Every structure is written in structure tokens, then in C-alpha cells.
């Protein structure tokens, strides 16, 4: 296992680069998943605009306005925070490499660095103000295409998704949260995919509605990228060994898997990021999910031009996502709720709801199209 890129480079290439300790393996793959999803999203939005399913919007932009007091305030504040942390990290680099997460999220910093960066940031804002020659601000019309919102929507999805993932994880592991709520909230580990999906989706749909972007073509455009992002993110879980593994697997490897290495069937996750020693090998469920979801991405990508009814592709994504997760939960370790005497996981509840929603969506949107 490679908790961060330092160990990966050391093992794979025999190179020891201390600064790579700051790049957590899981975080790197999560970032990559967002990048790949946004690229697919942008491609699809451009295609749907060319087909006339999405239209650009005209907005009014105020130009020639000099920054006000609040502009200066936030510019100085952001500069202060950046300097506060950067100078502290430079002066305490070994500590930063040892525990990057704690160094970034703690309240420790360098006051002089913060004041210096804040002053420079305010000075740069003042310099920009001197460049504004217009005596009176002017309202100008600007055409904004749907794909130009991808950066904002990706950022919104990332932030709200992280919040949702944390909330759902802590609800699922309430005992651990009560023991150490600060660590539970600030830790980069402990993220529930469905919490991120639900919060991220709601936030993006709200943003689209607010910016007059048709929701049905929008959610279809993001469906393949969401599946790809999940598959790539699970690679990070596998590489780092973040605890999202399966149940104990002491069964011999089936003959039909004879061409695969033993760790494909049962794995003990040595040197995992949690520093947890597994007594028995387990099913490497993140690896399975990566293979399945990346394969499903190619399926959705192939079908995206063939499915003509708006919102059906996204409904199919919900259906496939729900089926995949429901099956993988049968061999995955997770917290179970006792409901009417049955042990059921949070993911099983949500995935079942996604399956029902997906089937209902495919039926409903096709029915509506026929009625029209």
C-alpha cells in the first residue's frame, strides 16, 4: 500500500523524494477523478448545445467599477491566510511532511508571514484599481455558454460533496464521531460516496436552475463523468488502503480466476494509510468497484448519443450505480443498522432507493416523451 506518493515512487522507481509525502494517494486520485469528470462534463455540454438541447444565456456584467472596501478586506484576508500557512509550512517543513493534513487544517501558522502576504495582496488589489480608467461603471451584455459553468459547478460539487460525504460517514459511524468529533470532521479519510453524490447533485441542480440551464440535459451530460469519477476515486481507496475493503476472505481462489494474481481475490492491505493490521485477507472491494464502474463509464459513454429522451441516461446511471453498490455491499465491511431485526447498511438503503428511482425515471421520462 502507498499512503502517499513518496512510498509509491520509492517502491516502484527506487527514488526517495521527501516532498512527495505531502501528496496523499487517496487525495491525488480524488483530484484526478474530479478533473476527468469535469472534462467529460464539458465535452457533453458542448455537444448538447450544438444539438440545441442547451442554450447560452446573456448576462449583464458591470465593467469599469473600482474595488470597494469589502473587496480590499477579502483580498487582504485571503492573502493573510495564505501567508499564515505557507510561511509556517516552509519553516516547519519536516512537520508538514510528517502530517500534511494536520499542518494544513490546524490553527498553527506564522503571523508575520500572514501580515506580509496580506499587505502584498491588498497592494496588488490597489494596483488593479489604478488600471481602471472609466469614470463611470458601464453595464455590458455577455454571452455565457453552459460549458463555461463547468469550473463553478465542479467546485460547488467538490465542496458540497465533501460536506455531504462527511455528514453521511459520521452518521454511519456515530460512535467514532462522538469520541473525537474534531478529528472526524477534519480528517481527509472517512468519506461516504453517497453523501457526496446526494449533496453534490442537489447543489449543482440548484446552481443550474439559478443560471437558467436546462436540468434534464445537464444531468444527462454529467452521468458518464460521475461513473468515471467514482471508479477512479476507488483506485485511490485501493492504493491507499483507506478501510473501504471487504469482509474476510479465507476461501481458495476459484479456478476461473487462475490467470489473476492472488491479491485480486484476497488481500491483506499491508502498510495501509490507517496503520491497521488485518488478521485475515479480505476481498479487495475498491479494486472490484474500480473495474466495474470504469467499465460502466464506457457503456454510458457509448449510449450517450443513442438515448434521445432527456434524463433517461441519468436514470440509467442511477440504476447501474445502485445495482453495482448493492451487490458489492454483500462482501464489503460496513456499519449495519438493525431494522425490523435485519442488519442493513446505509449504502444498501440508498442503493436500493437509487435502483427504484432509476427504474421509475426510465419509465416516467419515456412515458412523458410518448405523451408529448
N, C-alpha and C positions, 0 to 999 in steps of 0.2 A: 504494500500500500504506500501511497505517496501523499501524506497530509498536505505538503506544499511542493512547489516546483523544484525546490532545492534537492529534495530526495529523488525526484524523478530524473533530473539531469545527472545526479551523482550515480544512480544505478544504471541508467541507460547509456550514458556517454562517458562516465568516469570523470566528470567535471564538477568541481565544488565551487559554486558561486553563492556566497553567503547572502547577497541581496535578494536572491530568489525565494528566501524563506518568507518574505512578505507577501508572496503570491500564493494564497491558499488554493489548492487544487479544485475544491468544490466551487469556490468563488469564480475561478477562471472559467470553468465550464458553464456556470450560470450566466456570466457576462457574454460568453460566446453564444449561448442559446438565445439571449435577447437580441444580439446582433443578427444572427441568422433569421430569427423570426421577423425582425423589422425589415430585412432585405426582401424576404418573401412577401411580406405585407405590402411593401411599397410597389413591388412588381405587379401584384394583383390589383392594387388600387389604380395604377396607371392603365392596366388592361381594361378594367371595368369602366373607367372614364372614357376610354376610346370606344367602348361599346355603347356608351350613352347611359349606362346604369348609374353612374355617379356624375355629378356636375360641379364645376368650380363655383366658388362664391366670391362676391365682390364685397370687400370691406373698406371702411374708411380709416385711413391712417393719418394721425396728426404729425406733421413734419415741421421742423424749424423751431421746436419748443426746447428751451433750455432746461436743464435739470433743476428740480426744486430741492427743498431742504430734506425731504424724505429720500430722494434719490441719493443725495450725499450721505445720509445716515446709513442706508443699507449698503452702499458701496464701501464705506469705512468699516462697517460691522463685518461684512464678508471678508474684507482684507485682514481685519484683526483676527478672525477665527482661523483663516489660512496660515497667517504668520505665527499665531499662537501655537499651532500644531506642528508646522513644518520645522521651525527652529528647534522646538523641543525634540522632534524626531532626529534631527541632524546631530544634536548634542548628546542624544541618548540612543544612538543607532543600535548598539547591541541589545538593549532592552526592547527596542522596536522589532528587531528580528526575532527575538525570543517569543514575544507575544504581540503580534501586529494588531490583532483585534482590540486588546486591552489598551494599547498605546493610542489607538485612534479614538476609541469611544470613551476613554476616561476623561476626567476634568483636568488632568495634568497638562501643562503647557508652559510656554515661555512668554512672560508678559512683555518684555522688551521687543521680542520678535513680533508679537501681536500689534503693539503700538506702531512699530516701524512699517509693517505691511499695511496697517490701516491708514497711516499717513500717506503712503505712496498711492494707495487705491483712491483715496479722496483727491489727491493731486492729479491723478490721471482723469478722474471724472471732471475736475475743473478745466483741465486742458481740452477735453472734448467739448465742454461748454463754450470755450473761446472760439471753437471752429464753427459754431452756429452763427451764421451771418444774418439770417432772416430776422427782421424786426417784429414781424407778426407771424405766429404759427399758422400753418395752412393745412386744411383737410384735403387729402388726396385719396382717390379711389385706387384700390389694389386688388388684383385678381389672385385668389388663393386656391390652388388645386388640392383635392383631397390627399394626395400623396405627400403634400408639403406638411401635413399634420402628423406624419409618422413619428418624427422625433418627439413631439409633445406627447402623443399617445403612448409611445414606448416608455417614456419617463413616468407618465402617470400610472401605467400598468405596473412598472417596476416598483414604484413607491407603495402604491395601494396594495399590490400583490404581496409585497414583503410584510406589510402590516397584517393583511389577511392570513398569510401563512403562519405568522407568529401567533395570532389570536387563536386560530384553529388548533395549532400544535399545543398551546398552553391549556386549552380547554380539554384536549385529549389526554394531556399529562398534568392534570391539575395538582396532583401531589407534589411533583417536582417543582412546579411553579410556586407553590406556597412555601416550599423550603428555601428557595433562593430566587425571588421574583426579579431582582436586578439582573442576575446572570441569565435567567430565562428570557428576558426581554431584549438584552443587548447581545446575546450570543449569536454568531453567524450560523451556528448549527441549530437544528430543531425547527424545521420549516415544513409545513403541511401543504402539499401541492394544491389540494382542492381549495384550501382557504385562499391561496394566491390566485387561483383561477376565478373564483367567485368574486372576490373584491376587485381584482383587476378588470374583469369583464364589465362589472357594474360601472366602474369609473370610466372606462373607455366609451361605453354606450352613452353615458351621461354627457361626456365631452363631445361625442359625435352629434348628439341631439342639439346640444347648445350651439354647435358650429354649423348646423344645418346640413349635416352629412347623412345621407340615407342609411339607416341602420342595417337593413337586410343585406344589401350588397357588401356593406362594411364587415359584418360578421362572417360572411362567406369568404371574404378576402383574407381574413385573419386565421381561418380554420386550419389550413395546411401548416402555416408557420407555428401555430400553437402546438400541434402534434410534434413537429420537429424540435421545438424548444424543449418540450418535456423529455423527448428521447435523449437529446444532447445533455440536458441537465442531469439525467440519471447516470450518464457516463461519469460525471463528477462525483456522484454518490458512490459509484463503484470504485473509482480511482482513490478517493479519499478514505472510503470506509466509514461513512458517517452514521452508521447504525440502521440504515434502511435495508437491512439484509433479511433473509428468510429464516424460517424455522430450522431446527437441527435436521441434518440430512445424513443419516448413517447407512442409507441404502446403497448397495453397489451400483455403479454406473450402468445404465441399460446398454445392451449390446448395440442398439441402433445409434448410440452416441459414441461408439468406439473411436471414431475419427477425431473427436474433440478431446482437448486436454482434460485431466481430472478436475481442475478448478472450475471448469464450466458447469460441472454437475454439483460439486460440493467444495466449499472454500472456507478457510478459517480467518480470512482478513487480517493477516499479520501487520503489525505496526499501523493500525488504523488510527484515524485522527482522534478518536475517543479514548485511545490508550486502553481499550477494553480487550481482555483476553477471553476468547471463546473456547469453552471446554470441548465443544464438538464442531465439526464443519457444518456449514449451513448452505441453504440454497442461495446463490448469488442473484437475488431477485432484481437488483438495479441493472445488472447486465441483461437479464431477460427483457426487462421493460425497455431498455435502450434499443435492443434489436427489434422488438415488436413495434414500438412507436415510430422509429425511423422508417421501418417498412410501411407502416400505415401512412406516414407522411407522403411517401412516393405514390401510394394508392390515391390519396386525396388530391395530390398534385396532378395525377393523370386524369382524374374525374372532374377537375375544376371547370374545364371548358365544356364538358359533356352535360353536366347538370345545369339546366337552364332556369329552373324555378328558384327564385330568391329565397335564401335562408335554409334551403334543403341541404346544402353542403355542410353548413354549420350544424344542422341537426344530425347529419350523418357522423360528423366529428364527435358530437356528444355521445351518440350511440356507441361508436367504436371505442372511445375513451372509457366509457363506463364498463363495457364488456371486458376490455383489457385489464382494468384495475380490479374488477370484481373477481376475475379468475386468479390474478396474481396474489390477491389478499388471502387466498386459501393456503398459500405456502409462505406467507410473509409474516414476520413478527410484528405485533402491534397491540396497542391497548384495546381491550374489549369492554363494551358496555353490556350490562345484564338487562335485557328487555324481554319480559314475559318468560324468564327462565332460559333465554337463548343468549349466547355470547356473540356479540356482533360488533364490528369495528366501525369507527366513524367513516372510514373510506368505503366500507360496504354499503352503508346507508346512502352516502352521497352518490356513489357509482350506480346504485340501483335507481336512484332518482334521475340520474343522467340518462340511463337506458330508457326509462319511461318517457322522459322529456324528449329524447332523440326520436323515438318511435312516433310519439304524438306529433312532433314537429314535422317529420317527413310526411305523415298522413295529412295534417292540417294544411300545410302550405301547398301541397299538391292539390288538395281539395279546393282551396281558395283560388288557385290558378285556373282550375277547370270551370269554376263558377264564373269567374271573370271572362 
